[in-house]
Amino acid sequence: MVVEIVLEGLRLAGEMAWETWWALVLGFTIAGVVETFVSEERMSAVLGGDGWRELGLGTVFGAASSSCSFGAVATTKSLFKKGASPLASLAAFQFASTNLVIELGLVMWILLGWEFVLADYVAGLILIGLLAGTFKYVVPDAWFAASREHLRESEGVRDPSCGMEVDPTSDDVVELETDAGTEYFCSEACKRSYVEEQRQQDAGWRERFRSRDGWRLAAKNALGEWRMLWTDIVAGFLIAGLIGAFVPRSWWTTLFTLGTEGTLGWVVASAIFGVVIGVVTFVCSVGNVPFAVILWNNGIAFGGVMSFIFADLIVPTIDDAYRRYYGLRMAAVLFVSIFVTAVISGVVIHYLWAGLGLIPPQGTAGGTAPKGYTTVLNAVFTVLLLAEIYLGYWSDREEHGRDTTDHQAG
């Protein structure tokens, strides 16, 4: 009996993975291209203020700089350290780079439907506005200044390519003299990657766009997104499939009907439960979507689905990263503010969509993608992924091999 349930869970997970494969490849490819042609330094330079312009640019840059939750937190930390304002970085960029990204929208469109996709973007903008207001009018500026100082003091010497902490006195460390001083790397591969990235940035985005090296770097960045996210995505599908097979519908029905369905209490309870479930399952935003289908099919309110997805930035491992980067006080501020704004945004979008008649019948999900094209799209984008693997990995090894041979011959 248990074996049959496990097999059913794996079947459900496999079906969801099959339906969304092409969307994931497309989303990560776009993320790699944007990361290559829009530099972090340029973003930092324009995100220093706390006005509407910086908030909007932080949101746009975040949505374009698609990343997993952990990658988004790391990039936000770098932007904040380099001078980006709390509103533009911690409120706008960080949230947008996980919850307003194209791959999340594509997967949500396929598994849940376009109403959820549109709601995700609208509710996401509401949440960013609420976070920005909280950071500007509630949290003292001195707390952010102390967090920035804590960040600068707590960070040791790090590899500028992969971000790994390195010991400059170690015999294994790789050094590179630059105009800004000595950079230290954990390996020759990271050093080569850094040199190539700097050369591409110095060349300007137009020249990078026209060059083979620019697209090779874009392929490597896309593969980097896969390396960061694949375990979370697989976990998300497996968790959703196994929970769908093991947990009786009656259990979910009991959980999501603690209040009378359709009342404010029921909507608020669904939003709170959504955030709590999102925190304890701690999967990335894209990996959360299959689980969101299970919740929606078993009675959670529409707004609760949005709150659940938005909770990916306050899972335990992310909270620990906040503590290490910004200190315990700011980690608590980020947790509480994101928790509360995720609940409020879920409730607001629920009633806004209900008023517009955009909430689909309970349990109705997906079906908006033309199923007849799934196989074709998966085949096309698998070929694209293989091309990225060759361009970003094998061609790089071949070129390095030729450089080594030439050096030895010389």
N, C-alpha and C positions, 0 to 999 in steps of 0.2 A: 504493500500500500504506500509506504513512504517513498520507495523507489519510483513508483508511478507518479507521485506528486512532484518529486524532484525533476523527473523527466518532463513533466508538463511545464514546470517553471522554466527549465532550460529552453523548451520549445517557445514559450512566450518571449523569453529574452532574445532568442535567435530571430524571431519574427520582427521584433522592434528594431534590432540591429540591422537587419536586412532592409527594412523600409527607410532607415535614416542614413545608410552608409554614404550615399552620394552627397547628401547634404553636409555631412561632416567633412568630407574631402574638399568640397567647394569652400566651406567656411574657413578651414585652416589654410587653404591656398590663398584666399583673399587676405587673411591675417598676415601671412608671410610676406606678401607683396607690400602691404601697408607698412609693416615693420621695417622693410628694407628702404623704402623711399621717403619715409617721414622719420627724421631722427629724434631721439629722446632730448637731445640738447635744444633743438628748435622748439619742441613742445614746452620745455621748461621755461624758455625765454619769454613765451607769450602767456604763461599761466600764473604770473606773479601777483595779479590783482584779485580783488574779491567782488568785482562787478558782474553784471549780466553777461558781458562779452567773454570774460574769463570762464564763467560758469558754463556758457554755451560751448566754448572751444574745448573745455575739459570734457564735456559730454560727447562732443563729436570725435575728439581724439580717442577717447576711451572706447566708443563704439567701433571705431575703425581699427583700434589696436587690440582687437579680440584676443583674449587670453583665458587660461584657467584661473580659478580663484587665487591660487597660490602665486601664479605668475603676475596677476593683476596687483596683488598686494606688494610684491617685490618691486614692480615698476613704479607703483605709486610712491613707495618709500624713496626710490631714487629721485623722482620728480620733486617730492616734498623736501628732501635734503638739499636739492639744487636750487630751491627758492620758490617753487610753485606754492600758491596759497592753499590753506586747508580746504577752502571751498572748491577750488578748481581741481585739486588732487584727491583729497580724502572723500569729498562729497560727490563730485561729478565724475572724474576720470575713473576712480576705482570701481564705482558701482556700474558705470556704463560699460567698462571693459569686460565685465562678466555677464551682465543681465540685459544689455541692449545690443548684443552682437549678432551677426548674421547667421552663424551656425545654430545658435539657440533659437532664433526665429524660424529657421528652416525646419529644425527637428520638431519644434512646437507646432508648426503649420501641418506637418505630416501626421503627427501622433494625436494632436488635440484639435486643430482647426484654426482658421484664420482669426476667429473672434478672440482667441487666446493670445495670438501673436500681437494683434493691435492693442489688446488690453495690457500686454507686457510692456510695450513701449510707452503707452500713456501713463500707466501706473508707475513705471520706472522714472519718468520725468517728474511725476508728482513726488516720488520719494526723494529724488535728488533735490528738488526745491525745498522739501521739508528738512532734509539734512543740512542744506546750505543755510537755511534760516536758523536752525539749531546752533550750528557752528558760529554764525555771525552774531547772534543776539543772546545766546544762552551760555555757551562755553567761553570763559575768559580768554582773551588773547594771550595772556601770560602762560596759560596752560599749553597752548600750541608752541609758544617760544621755548618752553621748557622741554617739550617733546622733541623739538628739532635739535636742541642741544644734546638731549639724551641720545638721540640717533647718531649724531656726529661723534660723540664720545664713546659710545658702545661698539661702534663698528671698528673692527680691526682692519688689517690689510686684506683686501679681497681681489680675486682674479676679476679684472674688468670685463672678461668675456663670459664666464659662466657664473660669476658671483660667489664662488667658493672661497672661504677664508683660507689664506695661505700664510706660512711662516717665512718671512724674508730671509731668515738665517739658515733655513733648511738647505741641504745640499741638492735636494730634488727640485727646488723652485727654479722656474725659468724667468729670466729678467729681460727687460727691453727698455732701453733709454729713449725717452721721448722729450719733446719740448717742455712738457709739463712736469717732467721728473721721471723717476724710474717706476715702471709698472712691473708687477710680479704675477706670474701665471703658474697654475698647477700642472700644466703640461705644454708640450710643444704644439699640440693640436689647438689648444686655446689661444696660444700666442699667434699662430698663423691665422686663426679665425679673427682675432682682434685686429691684426695688421690689415687683413683684407677688408674688414668693416670700415676701418679708418680711411683706407685708400678710396673706398667707395663713397664715403661721406665727403671727403675732400674733393672728389670729382664733381659733386653736385648731382641732384636727383635726375636731371634730364640725361646726363651722360650715363648714369647708372642704368636708367631705363632703356637706353639703346645698346648697352653692352652685355655680353655673355656673362661676365663676372657678376653684374648686377642681378641677373635672373638666377644665377647659381646661388647667390646669397639669399635671394627670395625663397628658393627651394629649400635651402638649409634652414631658414627661419620657419617655414611651414612644417618641416620635419621636427623642428624643435617644439612646435605646438603639440604635435602628436606625442613626443616623448614626455611632455609635462602632463598630458591629459588622458592618455590611453587607459591607465589603470582606473581612474575615476569613471571614465565612460563605461568600461567593462563592468566595474562594480555597480554602476547605476542600472545597467540592463539586468544584471544577475539579481540584484536586490529586488528590483521591480517584478521580475519574472517569478522569483521564488515566493515573494510576499503574495503576489497574485494567486499563486497556486496553493499556498499553505494557510493563509489567514482567511477564515470564513467571512463572508459578506456581513453576517450578523454582528461580528465584532466591530467592523467599521461603522455599521448602521447605528450601533449603540453609542459609539464615540461621537459621531457627528450629529446626533439627534438629542444631545443633552438639553438643548433649547428647542422651542417650537420652530419648525422649519419655516423660513421666510421672515422671521422676526429679527430685529436688530441684535438681540442677544445671541441668536444662532449664527448670524454672520460674524459678529465679533469673536465668538468662541471658535468658529472655524478658522478665522485668521490667526488667532493665538495658537491654536493647535497646529496650524500649518507651519508657523515659525518654529515651534518647539520640535515638531517632527523633522523639519529641515535641519535644525541644529544637531539633533542626536543621530541622524543618519549620515551627516557630513559627507555628502557627495558634491561634485562640482555642479555648476548651473546646468550645463548640457546633460550631464548624467542624471540630474534631478527630474528631467521631463518624463522619462518612462515611469518613474514612481508617481509623478503628478497624475498620470493617466489612471493609475490604480486608485489614488485618492478620489479623483473626480468620478470614476465609475462606481465608487462606493459611498457617495453621499456628502462629500465636503462641499461647502459653498464655493461658488465661482471665485469670489475674492480670496478665499482660503488657499486656492491653487496658486494665486499670484504671491501671497505672503509666503507660502512654502518655498517657491522658487527663489524669492529674494533673500532667503535666510542663508544662502551659501557663503556669505561674507562674515558670518559670526559662528561658524563651526569651531569646535575646540582647538583644532590645530591652527586655524587662522587667528583665534584669540591669543594663543600663545605667541604667535609671530608679532601681533600688535604689542604684547607685553615686552618682548625682547627689543623691538624697534623703538617704541615710543614711551615705554614705561607703564607701570601698572595702572596709574590714574587714567591715562589716555586710552588704554585698552578697555577699561571699564566704560569710559565715555562712548567709545565706538560701539561696544556691544549693546549698551542700553539704547543709544540713539538709533542704531540700525534696527534693533528689535522693535522698538516702538513705531518707527516710521514705516517698517514693513507691514505691521498690523494696520496702521491707519491707511496706508496706500491700498491694502487689500480691501478694506471696508469701503473706501471711497470709490474704487473702481467697480466694486460689486454693484453699488447703487447707481452709479453712472451708467453702467452697461444695462442694468435692469430697466432704467428709465428710457434708454434708447432701444430696448428690445433686442439686445445683442447677446444675451446669455442663451446658449443652446440648451436644449432639454437635458436634464440631469443624466449623466452617463453617456451622452452622445459625444463621441470623440473621433477625430481624424476623418478620413474619407475624402479630404479635399485634394489630395495628390492623385493624379491619374495612375492607378495601379498598373495599368498595362505598360507603362514606361519605366517602372522601377528597375527591371532587369537591364534595360538598355542604358539607363542613367548610371546604374551601378557599374556596368562594364566600362562605360566611357570614363568615369571618374577614377576607376581602378587603374586604367591605363595612364591617366594623368598622374596618379600617385606614384606609379612605377617610374614615370619619367622624372618626377621630382626626386625620387630616391637615387636614380642614376645621376642626375645633374648635381644634386646636393651632396652625394656621398661617394659614389664610385668615380665620377669624373674628377672629384677633388683628390681622391687617393691616387688616381692615375697621374694627375699633374704633379702631386707631391713626389711620386716615384720618379718622374722624369727630372724634377728639380734635384733630387738626391743623386741620381745617376750623373747629371751634368756637373754637380758639385764635386763628386768623387773623381770624375774624369779630368776636371780642371786641376 
